[in-house]
Amino acid sequence: ADVETQGCFAALRNGPWGLVDIRREVQRRTGGRLPASQVVVQCGHSHSGPDTLGVWGGVPDGYFALVAQRTVDAIVEAFEQRRPGTLHYGTAPGRDLLSNQFDYDPANAAVDSDVRVLQARDAEGRPFATLLNFSAHATVLDSSNTKVSGDWVQRANPLLEQRFGGRAITVVATLGRTQPADRGCADPAQQGDARSLCALDEYASRVVDRAEQAAA
């Protein structure tokens, strides 16, 4: 599962809503058929997401409970809908899609720039699940945006589903100093929310184009 917020904790002092609790609840809900040790939950690190880290004001306990419940529900639903298939894995170069914050430092020139795709396909070779893994911060929208958004990650998922069929999930790999490159909207007529959506679509579309190369 991917939670499109700034960050996740393994455990929380204010309630049973940490990652370990989520994993254990999945195991309980599935009667042990899906062990906690096989459940992976990542936070997408969106700078436009609710502040689950508690650095900029935080969120109420009810929000933590909501996120935990929906995450467990999603994992259990996926588990109950599992089906036979074969797994296919591919990569494509994505350095041009990234901006390294420390390009000026020769000691920090290397970044994780591969676009990785893991895809489940049925007996006829049709994809029914796609996992995209790419290390670009979810920061296409800048600080002028004050609305909740999963940023490019949130937009990439439906684009992947339109491209391949089936369901899709995007995770953000080894985040560090890698930001989205050339982010923005090329249409000067777009303003406000429309301009923000334009920028998200533009960047997410480029990443999904590269994901198609990786899947091939």
GUMARTI-640901 format. One line per field, with one value per atom (N, C-alpha, C): residue number from 1; residue in one letter; atom name; x, y, z. Coordinates in steps of 0.001 Angstrom, whole numbers. Example, Ala and Ser with C-alpha at 12.3 -4.5 7.8 and 13.67 -1.06 7.14 Angstrom:
BEGIN
k 1,1,1,2,2,2
r A,A,A,S,S,S
a N,CA,C,N,CA,C
u 13190,12300,13200,12850,13670,12900
v -5690,-4500,-3300,-2250,-1060,30
w 7800,7800,7800,7080,7140,7870
END
This chain:
BEGIN
k 1,1,1,2,2,2,3,3,3,4,4,4,5,5,5,6,6,6,7,7,7,8,8,8,9,9,9,10,10,10,11,11,11,12,12,12,13,13,13,14,14,14,15,15,15,16,16,16,17,17,17,18,18,18,19,19,19,20,20,20,21,21,21,22,22,22,23,23,23,24,24,24,25,25,25,26,26,26,27,27,27,28,28,28,29,29,29,30,30,30,31,31,31,32,32,32,33,33,33,34,34,34,35,35,35,36,36,36,37,37,37,38,38,38,39,39,39,40,40,40,41,41,41,42,42,42,43,43,43,44,44,44,45,45,45,46,46,46,47,47,47,48,48,48,49,49,49,50,50,50,51,51,51,52,52,52,53,53,53,54,54,54,55,55,55,56,56,56,57,57,57,58,58,58,59,59,59,60,60,60,61,61,61,62,62,62,63,63,63,64,64,64,65,65,65,66,66,66,67,67,67,68,68,68,69,69,69,70,70,70,71,71,71,72,72,72,73,73,73,74,74,74,75,75,75,76,76,76,77,77,77,78,78,78,79,79,79,80,80,80,81,81,81,82,82,82,83,83,83,84,84,84,85,85,85,86,86,86,87,87,87,88,88,88,89,89,89,90,90,90,91,91,91,92,92,92,93,93,93,94,94,94,95,95,95,96,96,96,97,97,97,98,98,98,99,99,99,100,100,100,101,101,101,102,102,102,103,103,103,104,104,104,105,105,105,106,106,106,107,107,107,108,108,108,109,109,109,110,110,110,111,111,111,112,112,112,113,113,113,114,114,114,115,115,115,116,116,116,117,117,117,118,118,118,119,119,119,120,120,120,121,121,121,122,122,122,123,123,123,124,124,124,125,125,125,126,126,126,127,127,127,128,128,128,129,129,129,130,130,130,131,131,131,132,132,132,133,133,133,134,134,134,135,135,135,136,136,136,137,137,137,138,138,138,139,139,139,140,140,140,141,141,141,142,142,142,143,143,143,144,144,144,145,145,145,146,146,146,147,147,147,148,148,148,149,149,149,150,150,150,151,151,151,152,152,152,153,153,153,154,154,154,155,155,155,156,156,156,157,157,157,158,158,158,159,159,159,160,160,160,161,161,161,162,162,162,163,163,163,164,164,164,165,165,165,166,166,166,167,167,167,168,168,168,169,169,169,170,170,170,171,171,171,172,172,172,173,173,173,174,174,174,175,175,175,176,176,176,177,177,177,178,178,178,179,179,179,180,180,180,181,181,181,182,182,182,183,183,183,184,184,184,185,185,185,186,186,186,187,187,187,188,188,188,189,189,189,190,190,190,191,191,191,192,192,192,193,193,193,194,194,194,195,195,195,196,196,196,197,197,197,198,198,198,199,199,199,200,200,200,201,201,201,202,202,202,203,203,203,204,204,204,205,205,205,206,206,206,207,207,207,208,208,208,209,209,209,210,210,210,211,211,211,212,212,212,213,213,213,214,214,214,215,215,215,216,216,216
r A,A,A,D,D,D,V,V,V,E,E,E,T,T,T,Q,Q,Q,G,G,G,C,C,C,F,F,F,A,A,A,A,A,A,L,L,L,R,R,R,N,N,N,G,G,G,P,P,P,W,W,W,G,G,G,L,L,L,V,V,V,D,D,D,I,I,I,R,R,R,R,R,R,E,E,E,V,V,V,Q,Q,Q,R,R,R,R,R,R,T,T,T,G,G,G,G,G,G,R,R,R,L,L,L,P,P,P,A,A,A,S,S,S,Q,Q,Q,V,V,V,V,V,V,V,V,V,Q,Q,Q,C,C,C,G,G,G,H,H,H,S,S,S,H,H,H,S,S,S,G,G,G,P,P,P,D,D,D,T,T,T,L,L,L,G,G,G,V,V,V,W,W,W,G,G,G,G,G,G,V,V,V,P,P,P,D,D,D,G,G,G,Y,Y,Y,F,F,F,A,A,A,L,L,L,V,V,V,A,A,A,Q,Q,Q,R,R,R,T,T,T,V,V,V,D,D,D,A,A,A,I,I,I,V,V,V,E,E,E,A,A,A,F,F,F,E,E,E,Q,Q,Q,R,R,R,R,R,R,P,P,P,G,G,G,T,T,T,L,L,L,H,H,H,Y,Y,Y,G,G,G,T,T,T,A,A,A,P,P,P,G,G,G,R,R,R,D,D,D,L,L,L,L,L,L,S,S,S,N,N,N,Q,Q,Q,F,F,F,D,D,D,Y,Y,Y,D,D,D,P,P,P,A,A,A,N,N,N,A,A,A,A,A,A,V,V,V,D,D,D,S,S,S,D,D,D,V,V,V,R,R,R,V,V,V,L,L,L,Q,Q,Q,A,A,A,R,R,R,D,D,D,A,A,A,E,E,E,G,G,G,R,R,R,P,P,P,F,F,F,A,A,A,T,T,T,L,L,L,L,L,L,N,N,N,F,F,F,S,S,S,A,A,A,H,H,H,A,A,A,T,T,T,V,V,V,L,L,L,D,D,D,S,S,S,S,S,S,N,N,N,T,T,T,K,K,K,V,V,V,S,S,S,G,G,G,D,D,D,W,W,W,V,V,V,Q,Q,Q,R,R,R,A,A,A,N,N,N,P,P,P,L,L,L,L,L,L,E,E,E,Q,Q,Q,R,R,R,F,F,F,G,G,G,G,G,G,R,R,R,A,A,A,I,I,I,T,T,T,V,V,V,V,V,V,A,A,A,T,T,T,L,L,L,G,G,G,R,R,R,T,T,T,Q,Q,Q,P,P,P,A,A,A,D,D,D,R,R,R,G,G,G,C,C,C,A,A,A,D,D,D,P,P,P,A,A,A,Q,Q,Q,Q,Q,Q,G,G,G,D,D,D,A,A,A,R,R,R,S,S,S,L,L,L,C,C,C,A,A,A,L,L,L,D,D,D,E,E,E,Y,Y,Y,A,A,A,S,S,S,R,R,R,V,V,V,V,V,V,D,D,D,R,R,R,A,A,A,E,E,E,Q,Q,Q,A,A,A,A,A,A,A,A,A
a N,CA,C,N,CA,C,N,CA,C,N,CA,C,N,CA,C,N,CA,C,N,CA,C,N,CA,C,N,CA,C,N,CA,C,N,CA,C,N,CA,C,N,CA,C,N,CA,C,N,CA,C,N,CA,C,N,CA,C,N,CA,C,N,CA,C,N,CA,C,N,CA,C,N,CA,C,N,CA,C,N,CA,C,N,CA,C,N,CA,C,N,CA,C,N,CA,C,N,CA,C,N,CA,C,N,CA,C,N,CA,C,N,CA,C,N,CA,C,N,CA,C,N,CA,C,N,CA,C,N,CA,C,N,CA,C,N,CA,C,N,CA,C,N,CA,C,N,CA,C,N,CA,C,N,CA,C,N,CA,C,N,CA,C,N,CA,C,N,CA,C,N,CA,C,N,CA,C,N,CA,C,N,CA,C,N,CA,C,N,CA,C,N,CA,C,N,CA,C,N,CA,C,N,CA,C,N,CA,C,N,CA,C,N,CA,C,N,CA,C,N,CA,C,N,CA,C,N,CA,C,N,CA,C,N,CA,C,N,CA,C,N,CA,C,N,CA,C,N,CA,C,N,CA,C,N,CA,C,N,CA,C,N,CA,C,N,CA,C,N,CA,C,N,CA,C,N,CA,C,N,CA,C,N,CA,C,N,CA,C,N,CA,C,N,CA,C,N,CA,C,N,CA,C,N,CA,C,N,CA,C,N,CA,C,N,CA,C,N,CA,C,N,CA,C,N,CA,C,N,CA,C,N,CA,C,N,CA,C,N,CA,C,N,CA,C,N,CA,C,N,CA,C,N,CA,C,N,CA,C,N,CA,C,N,CA,C,N,CA,C,N,CA,C,N,CA,C,N,CA,C,N,CA,C,N,CA,C,N,CA,C,N,CA,C,N,CA,C,N,CA,C,N,CA,C,N,CA,C,N,CA,C,N,CA,C,N,CA,C,N,CA,C,N,CA,C,N,CA,C,N,CA,C,N,CA,C,N,CA,C,N,CA,C,N,CA,C,N,CA,C,N,CA,C,N,CA,C,N,CA,C,N,CA,C,N,CA,C,N,CA,C,N,CA,C,N,CA,C,N,CA,C,N,CA,C,N,CA,C,N,CA,C,N,CA,C,N,CA,C,N,CA,C,N,CA,C,N,CA,C,N,CA,C,N,CA,C,N,CA,C,N,CA,C,N,CA,C,N,CA,C,N,CA,C,N,CA,C,N,CA,C,N,CA,C,N,CA,C,N,CA,C,N,CA,C,N,CA,C,N,CA,C,N,CA,C,N,CA,C,N,CA,C,N,CA,C,N,CA,C,N,CA,C,N,CA,C,N,CA,C,N,CA,C,N,CA,C,N,CA,C,N,CA,C,N,CA,C,N,CA,C,N,CA,C,N,CA,C,N,CA,C,N,CA,C,N,CA,C,N,CA,C,N,CA,C,N,CA,C,N,CA,C,N,CA,C,N,CA,C,N,CA,C,N,CA,C,N,CA,C,N,CA,C,N,CA,C,N,CA,C,N,CA,C,N,CA,C,N,CA,C,N,CA,C,N,CA,C,N,CA,C,N,CA,C,N,CA,C,N,CA,C,N,CA,C,N,CA,C,N,CA,C,N,CA,C,N,CA,C,N,CA,C,N,CA,C,N,CA,C,N,CA,C,N,CA,C,N,CA,C,N,CA,C,N,CA,C,N,CA,C,N,CA,C
u 842,0,873,343,1013,81,583,-174,398,-435,88,96,995,1239,2742,3116,4530,5358,4776,5561,4737,5302,4644,5582,4994,5775,5481,6484,6269,5229,5232,4261,3968,2797,2383,2037,2425,2123,647,-25,-1405,-2456,-2055,-3052,-2461,-3223,-2742,-2867,-2179,-2341,-1018,38,1329,1412,2537,2709,2684,3268,3250,1818,1033,-368,-1158,-907,-1593,-1272,-15,392,-250,-270,-868,-2378,-3019,-4463,-4794,-3961,-4146,-4052,-3062,-2913,-4149,-4658,-5847,-7065,-7270,-8445,-8437,-7264,-7177,-7017,-7181,-7060,-5677,-4666,-3291,-2866,-3777,-3412,-2432,-2511,-1523,-758,424,1184,1625,1737,2187,3542,4387,5740,5746,4609,4537,3776,3459,2725,3712,3704,4584,3721,3953,3247,4279,4149,5058,4278,4929,4336,4963,4107,4565,5294,5362,6155,5666,4366,3834,3951,4533,4637,3292,2295,949,0,524,-309,-489,-1482,-1655,-378,-149,1109,1102,1326,1359,2667,3647,4888,4747,3826,3633,4619,5253,6253,5607,4521,3903,2485,2214,887,218,587,58,-1368,-1907,-3287,-3938,-5262,-5942,-5863,-6086,-6045,-7014,-8160,-9147,-8625,-7702,-7147,-6209,-5375,-4522,-5362,-6460,-7339,-7947,-8355,-8937,-7929,-6705,-5667,-5373,-5248,-4961,-6092,-7330,-8479,-8548,-8381,-8475,-7323,-6157,-5009,-5236,-5703,-6008,-7092,-8163,-9252,-8747,-7870,-7361,-6525,-5666,-4811,-5642,-6615,-7469,-8292,-8819,-9589,-8727,-7504,-6594,-6296,-6080,-5776,-6940,-8150,-9327,-9594,-9091,-9306,-8095,-7164,-5964,-6336,-5488,-5753,-4436,-4461,-3215,-2644,-1338,-692,806,1486,2943,3476,4616,5222,6296,6259,7244,7862,9167,9906,10762,10766,11602,12007,13076,13547,13779,13776,14119,14859,15779,16508,15583,15761,14910,15667,16972,17764,17274,16780,16293,15000,14356,13123,13408,14678,15065,15976,15868,16792,17483,18807,19592,19904,19437,19647,21119,21964,23382,24274,23791,24589,25921,25990,27220,28325,27962,28914,29301,30555,30965,30773,30815,30653,29204,28279,26855,26192,26952,26427,25537,25782,25034,23657,22634,21276,20620,19581,18805,17794,18087,17270,16506,16559,15838,14326,13576,12128,11872,11297,11111,9633,9326,7944,7901,6976,6663,5212,4973,3630,3159,1897,1263,397,557,-175,-899,-2047,-2832,-2287,-2990,-2504,-2396,-3176,-3112,-2098,-1368,-351,-888,-2152,-2746,-2443,-1928,-1628,-2914,-2880,-4000,-3543,-2231,-1709,-327,-104,1169,1679,2938,3609,4712,4624,5658,6476,7789,8703,9712,9648,10528,10839,12087,12559,12491,11349,11151,10256,10719,9888,8519,7496,6148,6011,6774,6861,6671,5867,5552,4828,3930,3244,4141,4286,5171,4399,5037,4444,3239,2975,1784,505,646,-528,-868,-2112,-2544,-3616,-3811,-4829,-4173,-4896,-4363,-4210,-3045,-2783,-1703,-1844,-788,262,131,1075,1149,2290,2364,2062,2345,2077,587,-240,-1689,-2195,-1608,-2050,-1502,-355,246,-598,-1246,-1984,-3094,-4020,-5034,-4447,-3348,-2712,-2143,-1562,-1053,-2191,-3322,-4462,-5044,-5065,-5514,-4557,-3269,-2258,-2222,-2304,-2094,-3362,-4376,-5522,-5249,-6265,-6098,-5934,-5293,-5068,-3599,-3319,-1936,-1648,-399,84,1470,1750,3046,3703,4990,5774,6995,7610,8598,10044,10328,11710,12577,13863,14847,14916,13977,13956,15147,15619,16705,16780,17698,17892,17291,16499,15975,14601,14519,13276,12797,11506,11032,11711,12149,12783,11740,11956,11108,9629,9318,7918,7238,6009,5255,4245,3426,2396,2797,2804,3234,2141,919,-210,-428,-68,-198,-1644,-2593,-4002,-4539,-3843,-4304,-3904,-4856,-4593,-5197,-4716,-5277,-5183,-6277,-6296,-6039,-6566,-6385,-4903,-4156,-2723,-1995,-2412,-1804,-2049,-3292,-3617,-2860,-2704,-1943,-503,110,1496,1626,667,699,550,-390,-610,627,1248,2401,3551,3875,4999,4645,3465,3061,3013,2581,2506,3887,4873,6235,6779,6480,6937,6233,4938,4189,4653,5000,5572,6826,7656,8889,8577,7524,7104,6678,6067,5687,6912,7975,9226,9784,9712,10225,9426,8101,7256,7522,7923,8208,9517
v -1194,0,1239,2300,3597,4602,5318,6369,7709,8527,9766,10908,10774,11819,12038,12981,13331,12198,11444,10382,9471,8298,7302,6916,6483,5973,4484,3755,2341,2186,3128,3095,4521,4713,6012,5875,6860,6812,7079,7764,8181,7191,6038,5069,3966,2894,1741,1957,2999,3377,3441,2892,2887,1763,1707,707,-716,-911,-2244,-2645,-1684,-1969,-2319,-1589,-1855,-3263,-3627,-4947,-6056,-5860,-6865,-6975,-5839,-5878,-6595,-6423,-7173,-8669,-9059,-10475,-10984,-10178,-10597,-10698,-9692,-9667,-10813,-11279,-12358,-13717,-13758,-15019,-15626,-14785,-15262,-15690,-15655,-16065,-15091,-13816,-12828,-12374,-12931,-12598,-11135,-10579,-9191,-8972,-9991,-9864,-9693,-9986,-9860,-8603,-7729,-6503,-5335,-4611,-3454,-2210,-1185,83,1193,2017,3147,4447,5519,6855,7584,8200,8816,10126,10683,11877,13113,13161,14347,15569,16638,17883,18610,18090,18651,17773,16766,15862,16335,15792,16104,15796,16568,16515,15400,14185,13043,12975,13801,13849,14724,15680,16570,17714,18044,19119,20479,20489,21752,21923,21311,21447,20125,19094,17760,17553,16392,16029,15444,15489,14902,13380,12801,11345,10669,11308,10721,10524,11392,11236,10028,9864,8669,7401,7400,6231,5973,7054,6930,6351,6869,6378,4904,4543,3145,2236,2642,1819,1640,2739,2650,1846,1949,1182,-310,-671,-2085,-2576,-1787,-2192,-2441,-1546,-1674,-2937,-3222,-4404,-5674,-5705,-6895,-7093,-6004,-6117,-6673,-6163,-6661,-8142,-8526,-9924,-10833,-10394,-11210,-11303,-10355,-10357,-10889,-11522,-12029,-13063,-13187,-14076,-14591,-15695,-16229,-15281,-15260,-14447,-14675,-14072,-14123,-12713,-12621,-11332,-11012,-9772,-9278,-8009,-7858,-6748,-6088,-4748,-4050,-2680,-2135,-805,34,1340,2284,3448,4080,5206,6407,7101,8252,9452,9517,10621,11985,12055,13330,13782,12883,13230,13741,13734,14101,15314,16065,17166,16855,16802,16507,17820,17944,19180,19470,18451,18623,18350,18732,18539,19284,20328,21118,20367,19268,18526,17233,17103,15883,14618,14746,13576,13124,13945,13602,13573,13200,13198,11997,10877,9648,9694,9353,9266,7986,7555,6398,6897,6717,7319,6318,5040,4053,4160,4043,3876,2374,1869,429,77,-1009,-1476,-2959,-3334,-4730,-4933,-5901,-6043,-7494,-7670,-8987,-9115,-10206,-10418,-11765,-11810,-13042,-14007,-15114,-16166,-15686,-14650,-14099,-12965,-12689,-11638,-10241,-10136,-8824,-8402,-7186,-6717,-6524,-6951,-6643,-5917,-5783,-4994,-4466,-3178,-2548,-1771,-2011,-1254,-424,893,1819,2294,2277,2677,3670,4938,5973,6998,7446,8229,9739,10242,11693,12159,13152,13728,14108,13984,14415,15915,16672,18128,18886,18337,19090,20384,20300,21492,22183,23497,24211,24721,25567,26020,26923,27362,28186,27354,26023,25153,24925,25190,24990,23916,23136,22089,20709,19760,18410,17702,17129,16422,15372,14249,13249,13577,14751,15238,14269,14167,13409,11928,11423,10009,9711,10592,10405,10429,11274,11378,10233,9695,8624,7353,7071,5809,5651,6628,6454,6471,7207,7199,5817,5161,3800,2838,3010,2130,2344,3590,3863,3262,3289,2815,1290,628,-820,-1623,-1003,-1747,-2234,-2771,-3278,-2168,-2491,-1552,-1171,-15,455,1101,1036,1712,2260,3457,4093,4310,3964,4254,5073,5727,6758,6368,5087,4601,5290,5464,5967,7489,8126,9585,10131,11257,11955,13348,13513,14837,14931,13943,13905,14559,15633,16357,16143,16369,16284,17352,16964,17915,18540,19809,20509,20421,20731,20685,22014,21942,23144,22882,23881,23786,24656,24067,24794,25671,25552,26307,27574,28746,29983,30371,29766,30093,29461,28452,27765,28552,28721,29443,28690,28998,28408,26900,26257,24793,24130,24734,24153,24113,25135,25158,24088,23912,22867,21488,21220,19925,19725,20791,20733,20316,20908,20580,19129,18665,17272,16312,16609,15742,15700,16870,16947,16076,16206,15436,13951,13659,12255,11544,12234,11629,11245,12089,11765,10548,10458,9301,8024,8119,6957,6531,7480,7137,6287,6693,5937,4580,4525,3255,2262,2787,1910,1311,2105,1568,483,723,-253,-1556,-1435,-2628,-3431,-2751,-3433,-4235
w 0,0,0,-543,-508,140,1145,1825,1366,744,137,1149,2132,3116,3224,4069,4211,4819,5744,6347,7226,7521,8367,9504,10601,11727,11910,12382,12689,13791,14737,15836,16274,16873,17391,18868,19663,21087,21370,20445,20708,20211,19680,19249,18391,18123,17346,15846,15344,13938,13185,13770,13086,12060,11356,10302,10864,12022,12631,12978,13507,13825,12567,11485,10219,9736,9796,9326,10171,11473,12359,12139,11875,11655,10351,9328,8087,8359,9136,9470,10205,11162,11912,11002,10127,9259,8244,7865,6887,7562,8864,9579,9481,9339,9256,7870,6901,5540,4902,5297,4852,6093,6328,7540,7550,8736,8881,8223,8255,7703,6192,5524,4065,3619,4570,4253,4214,3107,2947,2750,3571,3451,3341,2320,2128,2171,2616,2519,1336,513,-720,-559,653,944,203,-98,-770,129,-408,351,413,-294,-237,568,1228,2000,3430,4140,5551,6340,7399,8138,9174,8734,9652,10441,10078,10849,12088,12046,13184,13256,12143,12116,11858,11079,10662,11225,12355,12951,13240,12494,12763,12286,12602,12267,13520,13614,14769,14776,15954,16074,15111,14882,13985,12584,12167,10824,10767,11797,11855,11810,12557,12587,11210,10533,9192,8202,8226,7309,7571,8839,9171,8700,8936,8555,7043,6317,4853,4264,4879,4394,4597,5781,6053,5098,4937,4042,2626,2142,771,609,1592,1502,1565,2476,2604,1331,778,-472,-1593,-1703,-2741,-2525,-1264,-966,-1335,-1027,-1319,-2825,-3595,-5039,-5808,-5109,-5769,-6823,-7821,-8945,-9491,-10215,-10777,-11831,-11928,-12941,-12913,-13870,-13899,-13686,-13000,-12708,-13742,-14218,-15182,-14629,-14839,-14253,-15316,-15328,-16289,-15773,-16369,-15993,-17241,-17053,-18109,-17459,-18173,-17588,-17382,-16239,-15955,-15426,-15713,-15151,-15633,-16865,-17389,-16713,-15994,-15278,-13871,-13480,-12123,-12101,-11024,-10734,-9418,-9442,-8246,-7520,-6286,-5529,-5267,-5392,-5084,-6297,-7465,-8679,-8613,-7800,-7693,-6958,-6278,-5451,-6149,-6603,-7311,-6473,-5158,-4292,-4197,-4713,-4628,-6004,-7009,-8371,-8663,-7985,-8265,-7611,-8392,-7866,-8391,-7697,-8137,-9168,-10444,-11493,-12342,-12025,-12830,-12608,-13683,-13609,-13605,-12522,-12360,-12414,-13082,-13184,-12864,-11975,-11685,-12089,-12968,-13540,-13456,-13051,-13044,-14289,-15022,-16279,-16235,-16910,-16938,-17987,-18182,-19087,-20526,-20883,-22238,-22358,-21269,-21291,-21025,-20590,-20315,-18884,-18685,-17328,-16520,-15260,-14368,-13105,-12910,-11792,-12166,-11918,-12255,-11054,-10686,-9639,-10282,-10130,-10617,-9433,-9583,-8517,-9095,-8615,-9163,-8079,-8031,-6878,-7093,-7511,-7603,-6462,-5699,-4647,-5227,-4404,-4809,-4557,-5369,-5174,-6484,-7393,-8610,-8239,-7269,-6772,-5749,-5876,-4959,-3751,-2958,-1698,-1881,-3110,-3339,-3262,-3399,-3289,-1824,-1446,-58,52,-994,-992,-926,-346,-157,-1498,-1725,-2977,-2760,-3452,-3493,-4535,-5177,-6182,-7366,-8027,-9284,-9073,-7873,-7580,-7721,-7173,-7225,-8661,-9491,-10880,-11738,-11362,-12168,-12136,-11006,-10885,-11929,-12078,-13129,-14533,-14725,-16047,-16365,-15381,-15575,-15896,-15205,-15448,-16835,-17303,-18671,-19689,-19398,-20345,-20424,-19258,-19223,-18971,-18354,-17857,-16442,-15795,-14442,-13429,-12306,-11225,-11160,-10520,-10460,-9116,-8722,-7523,-7819,-7287,-7481,-6134,-6033,-4840,-5248,-4261,-4617,-4332,-4236,-4232,-3183,-3512,-2551,-2606,-1958,-1950,-1173,-1610,-936,-1518,-2449,-3058,-4459,-4856,-6224,-6312,-7073,-7295,-8734,-9006,-10393,-11260,-12430,-13350,-14270,-14617,-15601,-15236,-13991,-13552,-13849,-14241,-14540,-15640,-15911,-16941,-18128,-19309,-20508,-21091,-20583,-21122,-20294,-20817,-20043,-19755,-20451,-20231,-18954,-18428,-17223,-15977,-15068,-13829,-12651,-11447,-10239,-10207,-9774,-9671,-11020,-12082,-13414,-13781,-13387,-13672,-12849,-11598,-10762,-11362,-11782,-12379,-13684,-14450,-15700,-15425,-14393,-14056,-13605,-12802,-12345,-13513,-14407,-15572,-16459,-16641,-17543,-17027,-15730,-15208,-15092,-14541,-14380,-15728,-16766,-18098,-18605,-18336,-18769,-18026,-16734,-15973,-16456,-16731,-17196,-18591,-19443,-20747,-20555,-19607,-19338,-18711,-17893,-17307,-18394,-19457,-20563,-21229,-21339,-21883,-20972,-19655,-18693,-18780,-18909,-18978,-20247,-21299,-22562,-22503
END
